[in-house]
Amino acid sequence: MVFSSPIFLFAFLPLVLALYYAVPRLLKNSILLIFSLLFYAWGESFYVAIMLASIAANYAFGLMLTRVGNNGWKPWTIALAAVFNLGLIAYFKYFNFGIDNLNVVAGWIGAQPVEADPVHLPIGISFFTFQAFSYVLDVSRGDAEVQRNPFHLGLYISLFPQLIAGPIVRYQDVADQIIHRQERFALFASGVRRFAIGLGKKVLIANVVAWPADVIYGLPNEQVTLHLAWLGTLCYFFQIYFDFSGYSDMGIGLGRMFGFEFRENFNHPYIARSITDFWRRWHISLSTWFRDYLYIPLGGNRVRPWRVYANLCIVFLLCGLWHGATWNFVVWGAFHGLLLVMERVLAKRAPVQVPPILGHLYVILMVMVGWVLFRAADLSHALVMLKAMVGLGPVADGVVTAAYFLNNEVKLVLAAAMFCSVPVVPWLRALVLASSESGESPAKPLLAAAYRVGAFAGAFVLLIASFIQLSAQTHNPFIYFRF
């Protein structure tokens, strides 16, 4: 079940909201836990047992840490938790990848291939496993109190608003909210508005540009011309941003409807002036997870320069592998790691102020090259697309041309995507609210009230437009199956 599906919008969500607000406070967490498990079981059935095992094991690891204290058993307990949690990801996400590569090596040396049944990848396992492991790490560091109620920990790990597509919620950020949160009308209303914005991003923008991207990236290699390669990559450039940030917005909005406040996960990454800045704005919950639990323990910025560069490369290689079990993602991670190293080296040796427009163009170009690696079926396919983008592909148009995809709807959505990628609306909101709070003019409070009414009216229009689009739209991809 996904947030943009009719079964979620018109059945699951109204039912869970009605029951949640109908029961006394003592039962609210129970309602959320039951429906979160049902939400996951809807698409994964048997594999909900994997999540239950993760909840039970990490609950036990937390209790073990309180018992061993700071004695010699503490590192072994953390190591056991790491083996369990990372082992889950390794088996379900990388078993098939390992067998495939093992058989390639077997072919080189003339050995018999290894035969094994494919392992199913449970949806969202990377997200909920990272959350579960962060709980153990936070307890071990003293950043969070151990949770002695297994149902509260189960709610943290399985909470459906952020279960399958993030943001990755840190336990220390929501530990108190699980027990003491207060539902408020203003928070609920802002959650509805945020959910509407996210649904609009997903349905009205991401799904529309997904069609050209999917078709172009599915064309035979000999038909991928310069124009098609750029159009397909541009569409995917906007698809992945509005799809991913849209799901994060919906998750944050749903959390607010139930009294939770999650941290932001995107901050207009396409306005970044460097790849370093890009990663401070893109999938913030993941980048901070790797920073706090891997980069800093490796030494972070406190070690010699060559170690800093090595740490960056290690982190982004693993970040790439976290996204998917193919060599494309490994190369994508290495590409971003090398860009970060290059920026640090150049900043030290040639600290020249780059004009903002050149910084933006550099980021857009590098990110688009990276998205080719991210979207292509394999490395050879990525090379075909990149060669076409620099004019080394077919010269003549094939069966399909770029004009075929550029109908009025796609043109309008591409223009809207460009506009919504920059913080024009947040800037206008901040300007209106700042002007309404300064001075003593009686018109200024009216200006703020008018803005708020307009914001909710806009959210209502987005909801209606999204519902209409969903009723007519057949292309509603879910790009997180591989995560």
C-alpha positions in Angstrom: 0.0 0.0 0.0 1.3 3.4 -0.9 0.2 6.9 0.1 -1.0 7.8 -3.5 -3.2 4.7 -3.9 -7.0 5.0 -3.7 -7.2 2.2 -1.0 -4.9 4.3 1.3 -6.6 7.6 0.6 -10.2 6.6 0.7 -10.2 3.6 3.1 -7.1 3.1 5.2 -6.4 6.7 6.2 -10.0 7.7 7.1 -10.4 4.5 9.1 -7.3 4.8 11.1 -7.9 8.6 11.8 -11.5 7.9 12.9 -10.4 5.1 15.3 -7.4 7.0 16.6 -9.4 10.0 17.6 -12.4 7.9 18.9 -10.4 5.8 21.4 -9.1 7.1 24.8 -5.4 8.2 25.0 -4.4 4.9 26.6 -5.3 3.1 23.3 -4.0 5.5 20.7 -0.5 4.0 20.4 -2.1 0.5 20.2 -4.3 1.7 17.3 -1.3 3.2 15.5 0.8 0.0 16.0 -1.9 -2.3 14.8 -2.6 -0.2 11.7 1.1 0.3 11.0 1.6 -3.5 10.9 -1.5 -3.9 8.8 -0.2 -1.2 6.4 3.1 -3.1 5.9 1.4 -6.5 5.8 -0.9 -5.3 3.0 2.0 -5.4 0.5 4.4 -7.8 2.2 2.1 -10.4 4.0 4.6 -12.9 5.4 7.5 -10.5 5.5 5.9 -8.5 8.3 7.4 -11.3 10.4 10.8 -9.8 9.5 9.8 -6.5 11.0 8.5 -8.2 14.1 11.8 -10.0 14.5 13.6 -6.7 14.1 11.5 -5.1 16.8 12.0 -8.0 19.2 15.7 -8.3 18.6 16.5 -4.6 19.0 14.3 -4.4 22.1 16.5 -7.1 23.6 19.7 -5.4 22.5 18.6 -2.2 24.3 17.9 -4.1 27.5 21.2 -5.9 27.2 23.0 -2.6 26.9 21.5 -1.4 30.2 22.6 -4.6 31.9 26.2 -4.7 30.7 26.7 -1.0 31.4 30.2 0.1 30.3 32.0 -3.1 31.0 33.7 -5.3 28.4 30.5 -6.8 27.1 29.2 -3.5 25.7 31.2 -3.5 22.5 30.2 -7.2 21.9 26.5 -6.3 22.4 26.8 -3.4 19.9 28.6 -5.7 17.5 25.9 -8.3 17.8 23.2 -5.7 17.1 25.2 -4.6 14.1 25.5 -8.2 12.8 21.8 -8.7 13.2 20.6 -5.5 11.6 23.1 -5.2 8.8 22.8 -8.9 8.3 19.1 -8.5 7.6 19.9 -5.9 4.9 22.8 -8.0 3.6 20.7 -11.1 3.2 17.5 -9.7 1.8 19.0 -6.9 -0.3 22.4 -8.2 -1.4 22.0 -12.0 -1.6 20.9 -12.0 -5.2 23.6 -9.4 -6.1 26.2 -11.6 -4.5 25.1 -14.7 -6.3 25.0 -12.9 -9.6 28.6 -11.6 -9.2 29.8 -14.9 -7.9 28.5 -16.6 -11.1 30.2 -14.0 -13.2 33.5 -14.9 -11.5 32.7 -18.6 -11.9 32.2 -18.1 -15.6 35.6 -16.4 -15.9 37.4 -19.4 -14.2 35.3 -22.1 -15.8 33.6 -23.2 -12.6 29.9 -24.3 -12.3 27.5 -21.5 -11.5 25.9 -21.4 -8.1 22.2 -22.1 -8.2 20.0 -20.5 -5.6 16.4 -19.3 -5.4 16.1 -15.6 -5.6 15.5 -13.8 -2.3 12.5 -11.4 -2.1 13.4 -7.8 -1.1 10.9 -6.6 1.6 9.8 -3.0 0.9 11.4 -0.4 3.1 13.7 -2.8 4.9 16.6 -0.3 4.5 14.5 2.4 6.2 13.2 0.5 9.2 16.4 -1.4 9.8 18.4 1.8 9.9 15.8 3.2 12.4 16.0 0.1 14.6 19.8 0.2 14.6 19.9 3.9 15.4 17.9 3.1 18.5 20.5 0.7 19.8 23.3 3.1 18.9 21.5 6.0 20.7 21.1 3.9 23.8 24.7 2.8 23.8 25.9 6.4 23.5 23.6 7.6 26.3 21.7 9.8 23.8 18.4 8.1 24.6 16.9 6.1 27.5 16.3 2.4 26.9 12.6 1.7 26.0 11.2 -0.9 28.3 7.9 -1.1 26.7 8.2 -3.3 23.6 5.0 -1.9 22.0 6.4 1.6 22.2 9.6 0.5 20.4 7.5 -1.4 17.9 5.5 1.7 17.2 8.8 3.7 16.6 10.1 1.1 14.1 6.8 0.4 12.3 5.1 3.7 12.3 3.5 3.8 8.9 3.8 7.5 8.0 7.6 7.1 7.5 7.9 3.3 7.1 8.5 2.7 3.4 10.0 5.9 2.1 11.3 7.9 5.0 12.3 10.3 6.4 14.5 8.1 8.6 13.4 9.1 12.1 16.0 9.0 14.9 14.7 7.4 18.1 16.0 10.3 20.3 13.9 12.7 18.2 10.6 10.9 18.9 11.1 9.0 22.1 9.3 11.6 24.2 6.6 12.1 21.5 5.7 8.4 21.5 4.5 8.8 25.1 3.7 12.5 25.7 2.7 13.9 22.4 -0.3 16.2 22.3 -2.6 16.3 19.3 -3.6 19.9 18.4 -6.0 21.2 15.8 -3.3 23.6 14.4 -0.8 20.7 14.1 -3.4 18.5 12.4 -4.4 21.2 10.0 -0.8 21.8 9.0 -0.4 18.1 8.6 -3.3 18.0 6.1 -1.9 20.9 4.2 1.6 19.3 4.1 0.1 15.9 3.0 -1.8 17.7 0.2 1.4 19.4 -1.0 3.2 16.0 -1.0 0.4 14.3 -2.8 0.4 17.0 -5.4 4.1 16.7 -5.9 3.8 12.9 -6.4 0.6 12.8 -8.6 0.6 16.1 -10.5 4.4 16.3 -11.2 6.3 13.1 -10.5 3.9 10.7 -12.1 3.5 12.9 -15.2 7.2 13.2 -16.0 7.7 9.5 -15.0 6.1 8.4 -18.3 8.6 10.0 -20.6 11.5 9.0 -18.4 10.4 5.4 -18.2 9.7 5.1 -21.9 13.0 6.8 -23.0 15.1 4.8 -20.6 13.4 1.7 -21.9 14.2 2.3 -25.6 16.6 0.1 -27.5 20.1 1.6 -27.4 20.2 2.4 -31.1 17.2 4.7 -30.7 18.6 6.9 -28.0 19.4 10.2 -29.6 20.9 13.4 -28.1 17.5 15.0 -27.6 15.9 11.9 -26.1 18.7 11.2 -23.7 18.5 14.8 -22.3 14.7 14.8 -22.2 14.6 11.4 -20.4 17.2 12.5 -17.9 15.6 15.9 -17.3 12.2 14.1 -16.7 13.9 11.7 -14.2 15.7 14.6 -12.6 12.3 16.0 -11.7 10.6 12.7 -11.1 12.9 11.5 -8.4 12.9 14.8 -6.6 9.2 15.4 -6.6 8.4 11.7 -5.9 10.9 11.4 -3.0 10.3 14.8 -1.5 6.5 14.3 -2.1 6.6 11.1 -0.1 8.6 12.8 2.7 6.0 15.7 2.8 3.2 13.1 3.0 5.0 11.3 5.8 5.6 14.5 7.7 2.0 15.5 7.2 0.7 12.2 8.3 2.9 12.3 11.4 1.4 15.7 12.3 -2.1 14.3 12.0 -1.3 11.9 14.8 0.6 14.4 16.9 4.2 13.6 15.7 6.6 16.2 14.5 9.4 14.8 12.2 12.4 16.7 10.9 12.6 18.0 7.4 14.0 15.7 4.8 14.5 18.0 1.8 15.4 21.7 1.5 15.3 22.6 -2.2 18.4 20.7 -3.2 18.4 21.8 -6.8 19.4 25.4 -5.8 22.6 24.1 -4.2 25.9 25.7 -5.4 28.1 22.7 -4.6 27.7 18.9 -4.2 28.5 19.4 -0.5 25.6 21.8 -0.2 23.4 19.5 -2.3 23.9 16.7 0.3 23.0 19.1 3.1 19.6 19.5 1.3 18.9 16.1 -0.3 17.5 13.2 1.8 18.7 15.0 5.0 17.7 12.2 7.3 19.9 9.6 5.4 22.9 11.9 5.0 22.8 12.9 8.7 22.4 9.2 9.6 25.6 8.3 7.7 27.4 11.4 9.1 26.6 10.6 12.8 26.8 6.8 12.7 29.6 6.2 10.2 31.5 9.3 9.1 32.1 10.8 12.6 33.1 7.4 14.1 35.6 7.0 11.3 37.2 10.2 12.4 35.1 12.7 10.4 37.0 16.0 9.8 39.3 15.5 12.9 41.9 13.3 11.1 44.5 14.0 8.5 43.3 15.2 5.1 43.9 11.9 3.3 41.8 10.1 6.0 39.0 12.7 5.6 39.0 12.0 1.8 39.0 8.2 2.4 36.2 8.6 4.9 34.1 10.5 2.4 34.6 7.9 -0.2 33.8 5.0 2.2 30.6 6.7 3.3 29.3 7.4 -0.2 30.3 4.0 -1.5 28.1 2.6 1.3 25.5 5.2 0.7 25.3 4.1 -3.0 25.1 0.5 -2.0 22.3 1.3 0.5 20.2 2.6 -2.3 20.3 -0.6 -4.3 22.1 -3.9 -5.0 23.6 -3.1 -8.4 27.0 -1.8 -9.6 25.1 1.3 -10.8 24.5 2.5 -7.3 28.1 1.7 -6.2 29.4 3.8 -9.1 26.9 6.5 -8.3 28.0 6.6 -4.7 31.7 6.7 -5.7 31.0 9.5 -8.2 29.4 11.7 -5.5 32.2 10.8 -3.0 34.9 11.8 -5.5 33.0 15.1 -6.2 33.0 15.9 -2.5 36.7 15.1 -2.3 37.4 17.3 -5.3 35.5 20.2 -3.8 37.5 20.0 -0.6 40.8 19.8 -2.4 40.0 22.7 -4.6 38.7 24.8 -1.7 42.1 24.4 0.1 44.4 24.8 -2.9 42.5 27.4 -5.0 40.0 29.2 -2.7 38.3 31.1 -5.6 34.8 32.5 -5.2 32.7 30.8 -7.9 29.9 32.9 -9.3 26.5 31.6 -8.0 25.1 30.9 -11.4 28.2 28.7 -12.3 27.9 26.9 -9.1 24.2 26.1 -9.8 25.0 24.9 -13.3 27.8 22.7 -12.1 25.5 21.1 -9.5 22.7 20.5 -11.9 25.0 18.9 -14.5 26.8 16.7 -12.0 23.5 15.6 -10.4 22.0 14.8 -13.8 25.0 12.7 -14.6 24.6 10.9 -11.3 20.9 10.3 -12.0 21.7 8.6 -15.2 23.7 6.1 -13.2 20.8 5.8 -10.7 18.1 5.3 -13.3 19.8 3.2 -16.0 19.2 -0.6 -16.0 23.0 -1.3 -15.7 26.3 0.3 -16.3 26.4 -0.4 -20.0 23.0 1.2 -20.4 24.2 4.2 -18.3 27.2 4.5 -20.7 24.8 4.5 -23.7 22.8 7.3 -22.2 25.8 9.4 -21.3 27.4 8.9 -24.7 24.1 10.1 -26.3 24.0 13.1 -24.0 27.4 14.3 -25.4 26.4 13.7 -29.0 28.0 10.2 -29.4 24.7 8.4 -29.9 22.6 7.9 -33.0 22.4 11.0 -35.2 19.1 10.4 -36.9 15.8 10.1 -35.0 14.5 6.6 -34.5 10.9 5.4 -34.2 10.3 7.8 -31.3 11.3 11.4 -31.2 11.5 13.9 -28.4 8.5 15.8 -29.8 6.3 12.7 -29.2 6.7 13.2 -25.4 6.4 17.0 -25.3 2.6 17.3 -25.3 1.0 20.2 -23.5 0.7 18.4 -20.2 4.3 17.4 -20.1 5.4 20.9 -21.1 3.2 22.5 -18.4 4.4 20.1 -15.7 8.1 20.6 -16.6 7.6 24.3 -16.2 5.8 23.8 -12.9 8.6 21.5 -11.8 11.3 24.1 -12.5 9.3 26.8 -10.6 8.6 24.5 -7.6 12.3 23.4 -7.4 13.2 26.9 -6.2 12.0 28.3 -2.9 9.7 31.0 -4.4 6.6 30.0 -2.3 8.5 29.7 1.0 10.1 33.1 0.3 6.7 34.7 -0.4 5.3 33.1 2.8 8.2 34.4 4.9 7.8 37.8 3.4 4.0 38.0 4.0 4.3 36.7 7.6 7.2 39.0 8.4 5.4 42.0 7.1 2.2 41.1 9.0 4.1 40.8 12.3 6.0 44.1 12.0 4.5 47.5 12.8 1.0 48.3 14.1 -1.0 48.7 10.9 -4.5 47.0 11.3 -4.2 45.7 7.8 -1.2 43.5 8.5 -2.9 40.9 10.7 -5.5 40.7 7.9 -2.7 40.1 5.5 -1.5 37.1 7.5 -5.0 35.7 7.9 -5.6 36.1 4.2 -2.4 34.2 3.5 -3.4 31.4 5.8 -6.8 31.1 4.2 -5.2 31.1 0.8 -2.7 28.4 1.9 -5.5 26.1 3.0 -7.5 26.9 -0.1 -4.5 26.0 -2.2 -4.0 22.8 -0.3 -7.7 21.9 -0.9 -7.3 22.6 -4.6 -4.2 20.4 -4.7 -6.1 17.6 -3.0 -9.0 17.8 -5.5 -6.7 18.0 -8.5 -4.7 15.0 -7.2 -7.8 12.9 -6.7 -9.0 13.8 -10.2 -5.6 13.0 -11.7 -5.5 9.7 -9.8 -8.8 8.7 -11.2 -7.6 9.2 -14.7 -4.0 8.3 -14.4 -2.7 4.8 -15.1 1.0 5.5 -14.5 1.6 5.6 -10.7 5.1 4.1 -10.2 6.6 3.4 -6.9 10.4 3.9 -7.2 11.3 2.7 -3.7 10.8 -1.0 -4.3 14.6 -1.4 -4.6 15.2 0.5 -1.2 
